[in-house]
Amino acid sequence: MTGVVPESELARRLDDAREQQRALSSVLRAVARSAGLQPVLDEIVESARRLCNADTGALWLLENGVLQSASHQGGPGAADYDSLHPHAVDRTTAAGRVALSRQPVLIPDVELDPEYSYSGPRPYRAMLGVPVMVDDELIGTVVVVSSEPQAFTEEHIELLQTFADQAAIALANARLLEAVERQRAELSRFLSPQVAELISSRDGEQLLAGHRAYITCLFFDLRGFTAFAETAAPEELLDVLRDYHAALGELIPAYGGTLEHFAGDGVMVFFNDPLRIENHELAAVRLALAAQKRLAELGEAWRKRGVDLALGVGIEAGYATLGRIGFEGRYDYGAIGPVTNLASRLSMRAAAGQILIGQRVFAAVDEAVETAPAGKLELKGFARPVAAYEVVGLG
């Protein structure tokens, strides 16, 4: 009876569909692992090879009008050669023909093909290539090869092209993820890592718009810096600031702090936003102690050059409004509220080498930190004296 597909053909089609699904699942898992673009490229090539029972395979990406080798399983010699010899978009190679026609290309035997003129190693005879496209844009080509002539059939062409069409979407997503990670890494050079992460996160816009949070705020100031800046040569001043900022720049992310800003010797850090941190008050104290130790080491080197500087630190916890501050074209992520003012005033009152904390931080860290009462301090901007405590060390 016409129109009836034999059971053997149905079984073959079912097996092909299963193989395609397994191949695509492997590629999607590579994307989900977020280990970068290269594992995704390698998985596409390996899956294509398995689908067609090929010996080896390769993936070429179209860049600046030529096909660059992106993943190669043809052994180190062939891979090295192809990495140094991009393919032109022409008929001299299988990848070039695919890119030129944007259609599948089957070369039953390269030894009998007059146009094929690849000059690299040739441990193969048959070649099959298909385009990798997204929205009519050619991204690259996938090519599989066999040491036996006439190794690939029309069924292999259909199977590989269907897989390539599906894998193209996964590849496009992997490239987008890599671009986001690259941008995030670049942003981290100018912003705190937490803020760089926030900008590219799903909930970032809402948090950047403004929100309330309970944070611990920490201020660093260098005692003696004003007098030093009045007499120091600009080059010496910049050298000292580079040492100071580099030391704090290593420590702040290590203790989970978010750098709000630095202006000369004044540095503001807060904890528990945008990332939540358990015992953030204690994390701030630990950072302050580590910074005092590091700055004491720097201070010894500075004093040999006649520069007498030491660190004063103020810390307090409380509610603040956090979010994007600035103007179009230049935004920062900052915190506003009485807690920031109090931490700043405490740092200004702290003597060289001293860490002053407010009442809320004291209550949170009392059992873990050794402290001494610093009395009630008259601080500018506060109508009443503020109870303060000096951090002596960890308990």
SERO-4910 file (N, C-alpha, C, O; in steps of 0.05 Angstrom, whole numbers):
BEGIN
 pado doro    nc1    nc2    nc3   cac1   cac2   cac3    cc1    cc2    cc3    oc1    oc2    oc3
  Met    A     17    -24      0      0      0      0     18     25      0     37     27     16
  Thr    A     12     44    -18     28     68    -20     26     85      4      5     85     18
  Gly    A     48    100     11     48    119     33     54    106     60     57    120     80
  Val    A     58     80     60     65     66     85     95     64     87    108     54     69
  Val    A    106     74    110    135     73    115    142     46    128    130     39    148
  Pro    A    161     32    116    169      6    128    177      9    157    188     30    165
  Glu    A    173    -12    172    180    -11    201    210     -7    204    218      7    223
  Ser    A    226    -18    187    255    -14    189    263     15    186    281     25    199
  Glu    A    249     29    167    255     57    163    246     74    187    259     92    195
  Leu    A    222     66    198    213     80    222    232     77    245    238     96    260
  Ala    A    243     53    248    262     47    269    288     63    265    299     74    284
  Arg    A    296     65    240    321     81    234    317    110    241    334    123    253
  Arg    A    293    121    233    288    149    238    286    154    268    295    175    278
  Leu    A    274    136    283    273    138    312    301    138    324    306    154    342
  Asp    A    318    120    315    345    120    325    360    146    319    374    156    336
  Asp    A    356    156    295    368    181    287    359    204    305    375    220    315
  Ala    A    333    205    311    322    226    328    334    224    356    340    244    369
  Arg    A    336    199    366    348    196    392    377    205    393    385    218    412
  Glu    A    392    198    372    420    206    371    422    237    370    439    248    383
  Gln    A    404    249    354    404    278    353    399    290    381    411    310    389
  Gln    A    379    279    394    372    289    421    395    286    440    401    304    456
  Arg    A    408    263    439    431    259    457    453    278    451    466    289    469
  Ala    A    458    283    425    479    301    417    473    329    426    491    343    437
  Leu    A    448    338    422    441    365    430    442    368    461    450    389    471
  Ser    A    433    347    475    434    348    504    463    351    514    468    365    534
  Ser    A    482    338    501    510    341    509    519    370    505    534    380    522
  Val    A    511    382    483    519    410    478    507    429    499    520    447    509
  Leu    A    481    424    505    467    441    524    479    438    552    481    458    567
  Arg    A    488    414    559    501    411    585    527    426    586    534    438    606
  Ala    A    541    427    563    566    443    562    561    472    566    576    486    579
  Val    A    538    482    555    531    510    558    523    515    587    532    535    599
  Ala    A    508    497    599    498    500    627    521    500    647    519    513    668
  Arg    A    543    486    640    565    485    659    579    512    661    594    517    680
  Ser    A    575    530    642    586    557    642    616    557    646    627    574    660
  Ala    A    629    538    633    658    536    635    672    551    612    696    547    608
  Gly    A    657    567    598    669    582    576    659    571    549    644    552    548
  Leu    A    668    584    528    659    577    501    672    552    490    659    537    476
  Gln    A    697    548    496    712    526    484    700    499    489    698    483    471
  Pro    A    692    493    514    679    466    518    654    462    501    649    439    493
  Val    A    639    483    495    616    481    478    624    475    450    612    458    437
  Leu    A    644    489    440    654    484    413    664    455    410    658    441    390
  Asp    A    679    446    430    690    418    429    667    398    430    669    377    416
  Glu    A    646    403    445    624    384    447    608    383    421    599    362    414
  Ile    A    605    406    408    592    406    382    606    388    362    594    372    348
  Val    A    633    391    362    649    375    343    647    345    350    643    328    332
  Glu    A    650    338    375    649    310    384    621    298    378    619    276    369
  Ser    A    600    313    383    573    303    378    568    299    348    556    280    340
  Ala    A    578    318    332    576    315    303    591    290    293    581    275    276
  Arg    A    614    285    304    630    262    296    615    236    303    614    218    287
  Arg    A    603    235    327    588    211    335    564    207    318    558    184    310
  Leu    A    549    228    311    525    226    295    531    213    268    514    197    258
  Cys    A    554    219    256    560    210    229    579    187    228    588    179    207
  Asn    A    586    176    252    606    155    254    632    162    239    645    146    226
  Ala    A    639    188    242    663    198    228    688    192    245    687    186    269
  Asp    A    711    195    232    737    191    246    743    215    263    750    213    287
  Thr    A    741    238    251    747    263    265    729    285    255    713    281    237
  Gly    A    731    309    267    715    331    259    728    358    266    748    358    281
  Ala    A    716    379    257    726    406    262    704    426    261    684    422    247
  Leu    A    707    448    275    688    470    273    704    495    267    724    501    279
  Trp    A    694    509    247    706    534    238    687    557    242    663    555    236
  Leu    A    697    579    254    680    603    258    688    624    238    712    630    234
  Leu    A    668    637    227    672    659    208    680    684    223    663    695    238
  Glu    A    704    694    219    714    718    232    729    735    211    748    726    199
  Asn    A    720    760    208    733    778    190    735    767    161    756    771    148
  Gly    A    715    752    153    714    743    125    729    717    120    729    708     97
  Val    A    742    705    140    755    680    136    746    660    158    735    669    178
  Leu    A    751    635    153    743    614    172    766    607    190    787    597    181
  Gln    A    763    612    216    784    606    235    778    580    250    755    575    257
  Ser    A    798    564    253    795    538    267    788    544    296    803    557    310
  Ala    A    765    533    305    756    538    333    757    513    350    761    514    374
  Ser    A    754    490    337    756    464    351    764    443    331    752    442    309
  His    A    783    426    337    794    407    318    801    381    332    813    382    353
  Gln    A    792    359    320    798    333    332    815    316    313    816    291    315
  Gly    A    829    329    295    845    315    275    873    309    284    890    304    267
  Gly    A    879    309    310    906    304    319    921    330    321    914    350    308
  Pro    A    943    330    337    958    355    342    970    368    317    971    392    314
  Gly    A    979    351    298    991    362    274    971    377    257    976    399    249
  Ala    A    948    364    251    927    378    235    916    402    250    911    422    237
  Ala    A    911    399    276    900    421    291    919    445    291    910    468    287
  Asp    A    945    440    295    964    462    295    965    475    267    967    500    265
  Tyr    A    965    459    247    966    470    220    942    488    214    945    510    204
  Asp    A    918    477    220    894    493    215    892    518    231    882    538    221
  Ser    A    903    518    255    902    542    272    919    564    260    914    588    264
  Leu    A    939    556    244    957    576    231    948    582    203    959    601    190
  His    A    929    567    192    921    571    164    891    573    162    877    553    157
  Pro    A    879    597    166    850    601    163    842    593    135    857    595    116
  His    A    817    584    132    806    576    106    792    600     93    777    615    106
  Ala    A    797    603     68    783    623     52    754    613     46    749    589     46
  Val    A    737    632     42    709    625     34    709    621      4    702    639    -11
  Asp    A    717    597     -3    719    589    -32    715    559    -34    707    546    -14
  Arg    A    721    548    -57    715    519    -62    739    502    -58    738    478    -65
  Thr    A    761    512    -47    785    496    -45    785    478    -20    801    459    -18
  Thr    A    767    483     -1    764    466     22    734    460     27    717    474     17
  Ala    A    729    440     43    701    433     49    688    456     65    666    464     59
  Ala    A    703    466     86    692    487    102    687    512     85    667    526     89
  Gly    A    705    518     67    702    541     49    678    539     31    664    558     26
  Arg    A    673    515     20    650    511      3    624    514     18    605    526      8
  Val    A    623    504     42    599    507     59    593    536     64    570    545     60
  Ala    A    614    551     71    610    580     77    602    595     52    586    614     53
  Leu    A    613    587     29    607    600      4    578    596     -5    564    614    -13
  Ser    A    569    571     -2    542    564    -12    521    566     10    497    568      5
  Arg    A    530    565     35    512    563     59    493    539     57    470    540     66
  Gln    A    503    519     45    489    494     42    507    471     50    531    474     50
  Pro    A    495    447     56    512    424     62    529    417     38    521    420     15
  Val    A    553    407     44    572    399     23    582    371     29    592    366     50
  Leu    A    579    353      9    589    326     11    611    322    -10    607    325    -34
  Ile    A    635    314     -1    657    307    -19    662    277    -15    674    269      5
  Pro    A    652    261    -33    655    232    -30    684    223    -28    690    204    -13
  Asp    A    702    236    -43    730    228    -43    747    252    -51    745    261    -74
  Val    A    762    262    -33    778    287    -39    799    281    -60    808    299    -74
  Glu    A    808    256    -63    828    249    -83    817    252   -111    833    255   -130
  Leu    A    791    251   -114    779    252   -141    765    279   -146    753    283   -166
  Asp    A    768    298   -127    755    324   -129    776    344   -140    795    350   -126
  Pro    A    772    354   -165    792    372   -177    794    399   -164    815    412   -166
  Glu    A    773    408   -150    774    435   -137    786    434   -109    795    455    -99
  Tyr    A    786    411    -97    796    409    -70    827    411    -69    840    395    -82
  Ser    A    838    431    -55    867    436    -56    878    442    -28    897    457    -26
  Tyr    A    867    431     -8    877    435     20    906    424     21    911    402     12
  Ser    A    924    441     32    952    434     32    962    422     58    986    415     60
  Gly    A    945    419     78    953    407    103    952    377    102    948    365     81
  Pro    A    956    364    126    955    335    127    928    324    117    907    336    122
  Arg    A    929    301    103    905    289     92    902    260    100    904    243     82
  Pro    A    897    254    124    892    226    132    863    219    129    852    206    147
  Tyr    A    850    228    107    821    224    104    815    223     74    832    231     57
  Arg    A    791    214     67    783    213     40    755    227     36    752    244     18
  Ala    A    736    220     53    709    232     50    705    255     70    716    255     92
  Met    A    689    275     62    684    298     79    655    306     77    642    305     55
  Leu    A    644    314     99    616    325    100    616    350    117    626    350    140
  Gly    A    606    371    106    605    397    121    577    409    119    563    406     99
  Val    A    569    423    141    543    436    141    547    464    153    565    468    170
  Pro    A    530    483    146    533    510    157    521    511    185    502    497    192
  Val    A    531    529    202    520    535    228    510    564    226    525    583    224
  Met    A    483    567    228    471    593    223    451    599    244    438    582    255
  Val    A    449    625    250    428    636    268    415    660    255    429    679    248
  Asp    A    389    658    251    374    680    238    387    689    212    392    712    207
  Asp    A    392    669    195    404    674    168    432    686    169    443    694    148
  Glu    A    445    686    192    472    695    194    491    671    197    487    654    215
  Leu    A    511    669    180    530    647    181    549    652    204    564    671    204
  Ile    A    549    633    223    568    634    246    593    619    239    616    628    245
  Gly    A    590    596    226    613    580    219    604    554    205    582    553    194
  Thr    A    622    535    205    616    509    192    626    486    210    646    489    224
  Val    A    612    464    208    621    439    221    628    419    198    613    416    179
  Val    A    651    407    201    661    388    180    669    362    194    684    363    214
  Val    A    659    340    184    668    314    194    681    299    171    675    304    147
  Val    A    701    282    177    716    268    156    719    238    163    715    230    186
  Ser    A    724    223    142    729    194    145    752    186    128    757    197    106
  Ser    A    767    166    138    790    156    123    781    139     99    797    133     81
  Glu    A    755    132     99    744    115     77    729    133     57    713    150     66
  Pro    A    733    129     31    716    144     12    687    134     13    681    112     22
  Gln    A    669    151      3    641    145      2    629    137     30    611    120     32
  Ala    A    639    150     51    632    142     78    606    155     87    593    145    106
  Phe    A    598    177     74    574    192     84    552    190     63    556    189     39
  Thr    A    527    190     74    503    187     57    485    211     60    491    230     75
  Glu    A    463    211     44    444    232     46    431    233     74    425    254     84
  Glu    A    429    209     86    418    209    114    437    223    133    427    237    152
  His    A    463    220    129    482    234    146    480    265    143    481    280    162
  Ile    A    475    273    118    472    302    113    448    313    128    450    333    142
  Glu    A    426    299    126    402    308    140    405    308    170    397    327    184
  Leu    A    418    287    180    422    284    208    440    306    219    434    319    239
  Leu    A    462    311    205    482    331    214    471    360    212    476    376    229
  Gln    A    456    365    190    445    392    187    424    399    208    424    421    219
  Thr    A    407    379    214    387    384    235    401    389    262    393    407    277
  Phe    A    421    373    268    436    378    293    450    405    293    449    419    313
  Ala    A    462    413    271    476    439    269    456    462    273    463    482    286
  Asp    A    432    459    262    412    480    266    405    484    295    402    507    305
  Gln    A    403    462    310    396    463    338    420    473    354    418    489    373
  Ala    A    444    462    347    468    469    362    475    499    358    488    511    375
  Ala    A    467    510    336    473    539    330    462    557    352    474    576    360
  Ile    A    437    550    360    424    566    381    440    564    407    444    584    421
  Ala    A    448    539    414    464    535    438    491    550    436    500    562    456
  Leu    A    503    549    413    528    563    409    525    593    412    541    607    424
  Ala    A    503    604    400    498    632    403    494    640    432    504    661    441
  Asn    A    480    623    448    476    629    476    503    628    491    508    644    509
  Ala    A    520    608    484    546    606    497    563    630    492    577    639    509
  Arg    A    561    641    467    577    664    460    567    689    476    582    706    484
  Leu    A    540    690    479    529    712    495    538    710    524    545    731    536
  Leu    A    537    686    535    546    682    563    576    690    566    583    702    586
  Glu    A    592    682    546    620    689    548    624    719    546    641    730    560
  Ala    A    608    732    529    610    761    527    603    775    553    615    794    562
  Val    A    581    764    566    573    776    592    595    772    613    601    790    628
  Glu    A    607    748    614    628    743    633    652    761    628    665    771    646
  Arg    A    658    765    602    681    783    595    675    811    603    692    825    614
  Gln    A    650    820    598    643    847    607    643    850    637    651    871    648
  Arg    A    634    829    650    633    829    680    662    831    691    667    846    710
  Ala    A    680    816    678    708    817    687    720    844    682    735    854    699
  Glu    A    712    856    660    722    883    654    711    904    674    725    921    683
  Leu    A    685    901    680    672    919    699    685    916    726    687    936    741
  Ser    A    694    892    733    706    887    759    732    903    763    741    907    785
  Arg    A    744    911    741    768    928    743    761    956    752    778    970    762
  Phe    A    736    965    748    728    992    755    708    993    777    705   1014    790
  Leu    A    694    971    782    674    969    803    681    947    822    697    929    816
  Ser    A    668    947    846    670    924    863    659    899    849    640    902    834
  Pro    A    671    875    853    660    852    840    631    847    844    616    839    826
  Gln    A    621    853    869    593    850    875    575    868    858    554    860    849
  Val    A    585    893    853    569    912    837    570    904    808    550    906    794
  Ala    A    593    894    799    595    885    771    576    861    766    562    860    746
  Glu    A    574    843    786    556    821    784    527    831    785    510    820    770
  Leu    A    521    851    801    494    861    804    484    873    777    461    869    770
  Ile    A    501    888    764    494    901    739    484    882    718    466    888    703
  Ser    A    496    858    717    488    838    697    470    817    707    465    797    693
  Ser    A    459    820    731    441    800    742    412    806    736    405    828    727
  Arg    A    395    786    740    366    789    733    353    810    750    336    825    741
  Asp    A    360    811    776    347    830    794    363    856    797    357    873    814
  Gly    A    383    860    780    401    883    783    387    909    781    392    928    796
  Glu    A    370    912    761    357    938    756    341    947    780    341    971    788
  Gln    A    326    928    792    310    935    816    327    944    839    321    964    852
  Leu    A    349    930    844    367    937    866    381    963    860    385    979    878
  Leu    A    389    967    835    403    992    828    385   1016    831    394   1038    837
  Ala    A    359   1012    828    340   1034    829    338   1045    858    330   1068    861
  Gly    A    345   1029    878    344   1039    905    329   1020    924    307   1010    917
  His    A    340   1014    947    328    996    966    340   1001    994    361   1014    996
  Arg    A    327    991   1014    336    994   1042    350    968   1050    341    946   1042
  Ala    A    371    970   1065    385    946   1075    399    952   1100    407    975   1105
  Tyr    A    403    932   1117    418    934   1141    447    927   1135    453    904   1127
  Ile    A    465    946   1137    493    942   1129    512    949   1151    504    962   1171
  Thr    A    536    941   1148    558    951   1165    576    968   1147    584    960   1125
  Cys    A    581    992   1156    596   1012   1141    623   1016   1154    625   1019   1179
  Leu    A    644   1017   1138    671   1020   1148    685   1042   1133    683   1044   1108
  Phe    A    699   1059   1147    715   1081   1135    744   1078   1143    750   1073   1166
  Phe    A    761   1081   1123    790   1082   1128    800   1111   1123    791   1124   1105
  Asp    A    818   1120   1140    831   1146   1136    860   1143   1145    866   1129   1164
  Leu    A    878   1157   1131    906   1157   1139    912   1181   1157    908   1204   1149
  Arg    A    921   1176   1181    929   1197   1199    955   1209   1189    974   1194   1183
  Gly    A    956   1235   1188    980   1249   1179    981   1254   1149   1000   1265   1139
  Phe    A    960   1246   1135    960   1248   1106    958   1277   1097    971   1285   1078
  Thr    A    942   1293   1110    938   1321   1102    964   1336   1102    971   1350   1084
  Ala    A    979   1333   1125   1005   1346   1127   1024   1336   1106   1040   1352   1095
  Phe    A   1024   1310   1102   1042   1299   1082   1035   1309   1054   1054   1316   1039
  Ala    A   1010   1311   1047   1001   1320   1021   1009   1349   1015   1013   1357    992
  Glu    A   1011   1365   1036   1018   1393   1033   1046   1398   1025   1053   1418   1013
  Thr    A   1064   1379   1032   1093   1383   1026   1104   1362   1007   1126   1367    996
  Ala    A   1091   1340   1002   1102   1319    985   1102   1326    956   1084   1341    947
  Ala    A   1121   1316    941   1121   1319    912   1098   1302    901   1091   1281    913
  Pro    A   1086   1310    879   1063   1295    868   1070   1266    862   1053   1248    867
  Glu    A   1095   1260    853   1102   1233    847   1103   1216    872   1094   1193    873
  Glu    A   1114   1227    894   1115   1213    919   1087   1208    931   1081   1187    942
  Leu    A   1070   1228    928   1043   1226    938   1028   1203    923   1014   1187    936
  Leu    A   1031   1202    897   1018   1181    882   1029   1154    888   1015   1134    889
  Asp    A   1056   1152    893   1068   1126    901   1056   1116    927   1049   1092    929
  Val    A   1053   1133    947   1041   1125    972   1012   1117    969   1004   1096    980
  Leu    A    997   1132    954    969   1125    949    966   1098    934    948   1083    940
  Arg    A    984   1093    915    983   1068    901    987   1044    920    973   1024    919
  Asp    A   1008   1047    937   1013   1026    957    989   1022    975    981    999    981
  Tyr    A    978   1044    984    955   1043   1003    931   1030    990    918   1012   1002
  His    A    924   1040    966    900   1029    953    904   1000    944    885    984    945
  Ala    A    929    993    936    934    965    928    930    946    952    919    924    949
  Ala    A    940    955    975    937    938    999    908    934   1006    899    911   1011
  Leu    A    893    956   1007    864    953   1013    849    938    991    830    923    996
  Gly    A    857    942    966    844    929    943    846    899    945    828    885    935
  Glu    A    868    888    956    870    859    960    853    849    982    842    827    981
  Leu    A    851    865   1004    837    856   1028    807    858   1026    792    841   1036
  Ile    A    797    880   1014    768    885   1015    752    862   1003    733    853   1017
  Pro    A    757    852    979    741    829    969    746    803    984    728    786    985
  Ala    A    770    800    996    776    776   1011    758    773   1035    753    751   1045
  Tyr    A    748    796   1046    730    795   1070    701    801   1063    685    804   1080
  Gly    A    695    801   1037    667    804   1028    657    833   1028    633    837   1027
  Gly    A    675    852   1029    666    880   1029    660    891   1001    671    881    981
  Thr    A    643    911   1000    637    925    975    649    952    976    642    968    993
  Leu    A    667    958    958    680    985    958    660   1005    948    650   1003    925
  Glu    A    654   1025    964    636   1046    956    650   1068    941    642   1076    919
  His    A    672   1077    952    689   1097    938    716   1100    952    719   1092    976
  Phe    A    734   1111    938    759   1120    951    765   1148    940    763   1153    916
  Ala    A    773   1166    958    779   1193    951    804   1201    966    803   1207    990
  Gly    A    827   1201    953    852   1206    967    857   1184    988    858   1160    981
  Asp    A    860   1192   1013    864   1172   1034    838   1162   1046    839   1143   1062
  Gly    A    816   1173   1039    790   1164   1050    778   1141   1033    775   1144   1009
  Val    A    772   1119   1046    761   1096   1032    736   1087   1048    737   1083   1072
  Met    A    714   1083   1034    689   1073   1046    682   1046   1035    682   1041   1011
  Val    A    676   1027   1054    669   1000   1047    644    993   1063    641   1001   1086
  Phe    A    625    978   1050    603    968   1066    599    938   1061    609    927   1042
  Phe    A    585    926   1080    581    897   1080    551    891   1081    535    906   1092
  Asn    A    544    867   1070    516    857   1070    499    869   1048    474    867   1050
  Asp    A    511    880   1028    496    889   1005    517    895    983    539    906    989
  Pro    A    512    888    958    487    875    948    486    845    954    465    833    950
  Leu    A    508    833    964    508    805    972    504    803   1002    517    817   1017
  Arg    A    485    786   1010    481    782   1039    504    766   1051    514    747   1039
  Ile    A    513    775   1074    535    762   1088    527    757   1117    518    776   1131
  Glu    A    531    733   1126    526    727   1154    548    740   1171    571    740   1163
  Asn    A    541    750   1194    560    762   1213    576    784   1199    601    785   1201
  His    A    562    801   1184    576    822   1169    590    842   1187    610    854   1179
  Glu    A    580    846   1211    594    864   1230    622    853   1236    641    868   1237
  Leu    A    623    826   1241    649    814   1247    667    814   1223    691    818   1226
  Ala    A    656    810   1199    672    811   1175    686    838   1172    709    840   1164
  Ala    A    671    860   1178    682    886   1177    705    890   1197    726    902   1190
  Val    A    701    880   1221    722    882   1241    747    866   1233    770    876   1236
  Arg    A    743    843   1222    765    827   1212    781    841   1190    805    841   1190
  Leu    A    766    854   1172    779    869   1151    795    892   1163    818    896   1155
  Ala    A    784    906   1182    798    928   1195    824    919   1208    845    932   1206
  Leu    A    823    896   1222    847    886   1235    868    878   1215    892    883   1218
  Ala    A    859    865   1193    878    857   1172    890    881   1158    914    882   1152
  Ala    A    874    902   1154    884    927   1142    904    941   1161    924    951   1151
  Gln    A    899    941   1187    917    953   1205    944    939   1205    965    952   1205
  Lys    A    944    913   1204    968    898   1203    984    903   1177   1008    907   1177
  Arg    A    969    904   1154    983    909   1129    993    938   1128   1015    942   1117
  Leu    A    978    957   1138    987    985   1137   1010    990   1156   1026   1008   1152
  Ala    A   1011    974   1178   1034    977   1196   1060    969   1181   1081    981   1185
  Glu    A   1058    948   1164   1081    940   1148   1089    961   1128   1112    968   1125
  Leu    A   1069    972   1115   1074    994   1096   1085   1018   1111   1103   1032   1100
  Gly    A   1075   1024   1135   1084   1047   1150   1114   1046   1156   1127   1066   1156
  Glu    A   1124   1022   1161   1153   1019   1166   1169   1027   1142   1189   1041   1144
  Ala    A   1160   1019   1119   1174   1026   1094   1171   1056   1088   1190   1069   1079
  Trp    A   1148   1067   1094   1144   1096   1089   1161   1112   1108   1173   1132   1100
  Arg    A   1163   1104   1133   1179   1120   1153   1209   1121   1145   1222   1140   1151
  Lys    A   1218   1101   1131   1246   1101   1122   1250   1123   1101   1272   1133   1096
  Arg    A   1228   1131   1088   1229   1153   1068   1220   1179   1080   1217   1199   1066
  Gly    A   1217   1180   1107   1209   1204   1121   1179   1210   1120   1171   1232   1125
  Val    A   1163   1190   1114   1134   1193   1112   1121   1178   1136   1123   1154   1138
  Asp    A   1108   1193   1153   1096   1182   1178   1066   1181   1175   1052   1201   1180
  Leu    A   1056   1158   1167   1027   1155   1163   1018   1129   1177   1033   1110   1179
  Ala    A    993   1130   1187    981   1106   1199    951   1107   1195    940   1128   1188
  Leu    A    939   1084   1199    911   1081   1192    892   1086   1215    897   1076   1237
  Gly    A    870   1101   1210    848   1103   1229    823   1092   1217    818   1096   1193
  Val    A    808   1076   1233    785   1062   1222    760   1067   1240    762   1067   1264
  Gly    A    737   1071   1227    712   1074   1240    692   1055   1228    690   1053   1204
  Ile    A    676   1041   1245    657   1021   1236    631   1024   1252    631   1027   1276
  Glu    A    609   1023   1238    583   1021   1251    563   1007   1232    567   1006   1208
  Ala    A    542    997   1244    521    982   1229    494    997   1232    490   1012   1251
  Gly    A    477    993   1212    451   1006   1212    438   1005   1185    449    994   1166
  Tyr    A    414   1016   1184    399   1016   1158    408   1039   1141    414   1061   1151
  Ala    A    409   1034   1115    417   1054   1095    401   1050   1070    390   1028   1065
  Thr    A    399   1070   1054    387   1068   1027    410   1064   1007    429   1080   1007
  Leu    A    408   1043    991    430   1037    973    419   1036    944    396   1029    940
  Gly    A    436   1042    925    428   1041    897    446   1058    880    468   1066    888
  Arg    A    436   1063    856    451   1078    837    450   1108    843    429   1119    847
  Ile    A    474   1120    845    475   1149    849    493   1161    828    512   1148    818
  Gly    A    487   1185    820    502   1199    799    484   1210    778    463   1220    784
  Phe    A    494   1209    753    479   1221    731    483   1204    706    501   1188    706
  Glu    A    467   1209    686    469   1193    661    497   1196    650    507   1218    644
  Gly    A    510   1173    646    537   1172    636    558   1168    658    581   1161    652
  Arg    A    550   1171    683    570   1167    705    555   1160    731    546   1178    745
  Tyr    A    551   1134    735    537   1125    759    557   1110    778    576   1098    769
  Asp    A    551   1111    803    564   1095    823    542   1080    839    519   1087    838
  Tyr    A    550   1060    853    532   1045    871    540   1053    899    562   1047    909
  Gly    A    521   1067    913    528   1078    939    508   1074    960    486   1064    955
  Ala    A    515   1081    985    498   1079   1008    495   1106   1021    514   1121   1023
  Ile    A    470   1113   1029    464   1138   1041    449   1133   1067    430   1117   1067
  Gly    A    456   1147   1088    442   1144   1113    459   1151   1137    483   1154   1134
  Pro    A    447   1154   1161    462   1162   1185    485   1143   1191    506   1151   1202
  Val    A    482   1117   1184    503   1098   1190    529   1105   1176    551   1101   1187
  Thr    A    527   1115   1151    551   1122   1136    565   1146   1149    589   1148   1150
  Asn    A    548   1165   1158    559   1189   1171    573   1182   1197    595   1192   1204
  Leu    A    561   1164   1213    572   1156   1238    599   1141   1235    618   1147   1249
  Ala    A    599   1123   1216    624   1109   1211    646   1128   1202    670   1125   1210
  Ser    A    639   1147   1186    659   1167   1177    669   1184   1200    693   1188   1202
  Arg    A    651   1193   1218    660   1209   1241    677   1193   1260    696   1203   1271
  Leu    A    671   1167   1263    687   1150   1280    715   1147   1269    735   1147   1284
  Ser    A    717   1144   1243    744   1141   1231    760   1167   1234    784   1166   1238
  Met    A    747   1190   1233    761   1215   1237    771   1219   1266    791   1232   1270
  Arg    A    756   1207   1285    765   1209   1313    785   1187   1320    799   1190   1341
  Ala    A    787   1166   1304    806   1145   1310    834   1154   1309    842   1168   1290
  Ala    A    850   1147   1328    879   1154   1328    894   1136   1309    882   1117   1298
  Ala    A    919   1142   1304    935   1125   1286    936   1097   1297    943   1092   1320
  Gly    A    929   1078   1280    929   1050   1287    905   1041   1303    905   1019   1314
  Gln    A    885   1058   1306    862   1052   1323    837   1045   1306    834   1056   1284
  Ile    A    821   1027   1316    795   1019   1304    773   1026   1324    772   1015   1346
  Leu    A    755   1044   1316    732   1051   1333    707   1039   1321    702   1041   1297
  Ile    A    690   1027   1338    665   1016   1329    642   1029   1345    646   1037   1368
  Gly    A    618   1029   1333    595   1040   1346    580   1019   1363    589    996   1364
  Gln    A    558   1027   1375    544   1010   1393    533    985   1380    534    963   1392
  Arg    A    522    988   1356    510    964   1343    531    943   1335    526    920   1338
  Val    A    553    952   1325    574    933   1318    585    920   1344    590    896   1344
  Phe    A    588    936   1365    597    925   1390    579    903   1400    588    882   1408
  Ala    A    552    907   1399    533    887   1408    535    862   1391    530    840   1402
  Ala    A    541    865   1366    542    841   1348    567    825   1350    567    801   1345
  Val    A    590    838   1358    616    824   1358    627    821   1385    650    811   1388
  Asp    A    613    828   1406    624    829   1433    636    803   1441    658    803   1454
  Glu    A    624    780   1434    634    754   1443    658    745   1427    672    727   1435
  Ala    A    661    756   1403    683    746   1385    707    765   1384    728    758   1373
  Val    A    703    790   1395    724    810   1392    731    822   1419    713    826   1436
  Glu    A    756    826   1423    765    840   1448    764    870   1444    776    880   1425
  Thr    A    749    883   1461    746    912   1458    752    926   1485    754    914   1506
  Ala    A    753    953   1483    757    970   1506    739    994   1502    738   1005   1480
  Pro    A    725   1004   1523    708   1027   1521    725   1052   1512    746   1057   1523
  Ala    A    714   1067   1493    727   1091   1484    712   1116   1494    718   1138   1486
  Gly    A    691   1111   1510    675   1134   1521    654   1143   1502    649   1131   1481
  Lys    A    640   1164   1510    620   1176   1493    632   1200   1479    642   1219   1491
  Leu    A    632   1198   1452    646   1218   1436    627   1239   1425    605   1233   1416
  Glu    A    636   1264   1426    622   1286   1413    630   1286   1383    653   1291   1377
  Leu    A    611   1279   1366    617   1277   1338    602   1298   1322    578   1303   1327
  Lys    A    615   1310   1303    602   1331   1286    579   1319   1271    581   1298   1259
  Gly    A    556   1333   1272    532   1324   1259    514   1307   1276    492   1300   1267
  Phe    A    522   1301   1301    505   1285   1319    500   1301   1344    518   1311   1357
  Ala    A    474   1304   1350    466   1322   1372    475   1311   1399    480   1326   1418
  Arg    A    476   1285   1402    483   1273   1428    509   1258   1426    517   1249   1404
  Pro    A    523   1255   1448    548   1239   1448    542   1210   1439    521   1200   1445
  Val    A    561   1199   1426    558   1172   1415    577   1153   1429    601   1158   1431
  Ala    A    566   1131   1440    583   1111   1453    601   1097   1432    591   1089   1411
  Ala    A    626   1094   1438    645   1081   1420    663   1062   1435    666   1064   1459
  Tyr    A    674   1043   1420    691   1023   1432    716   1019   1414    714   1021   1389
  Glu    A    738   1014   1427    762   1009   1411    766    978   1408    764    963   1428
  Val    A    772    970   1384    778    941   1379    807    936   1386    825    948   1375
  Val    A    811    917   1404    838    910   1413    848    886   1397    872    885   1390
  Gly    A    831    868   1391    838    844   1375    815    824   1375    794    829   1386
  Leu    A    820    801   1362    800    781   1362    800    766   1389    821    762   1401
  Gly    A    776    758   1398    774    745   1424    786    717   1424    785    703   1445
***
